[in-house]
Amino acid sequence: MTLFEFFAAVDGYLESKGVKKGDNVKSMTRGEYNQLLAKLRDEGKI
């Protein structure tokens, strides 16, 4: 798979989940990441 094909696939997947190209999607903060990890550990998923 070329990079072009990979990004096209990612764009299609995100669009199927309701994320439109050009939307301002921000990255997860370190605090949010740590909260997610703690939640997953508590649920026994990691």
Rosetta blueprint (number, residue, H / E / L):
1 M L
2 T L
3 L H
4 F H
5 E H
6 F H
7 F H
8 A H
9 A H
10 V H
11 D H
12 G H
13 Y H
14 L H
15 E H
16 S H
17 K L
18 G L
19 V L
20 K L
21 K L
22 G L
23 D L
24 N L
25 V L
26 K L
27 S L
28 M L
29 T L
30 R H
31 G H
32 E H
33 Y H
34 N H
35 Q H
36 L H
37 L H
38 A H
39 K H
40 L H
41 R H
42 D H
43 E L
44 G L
45 K L
46 I L
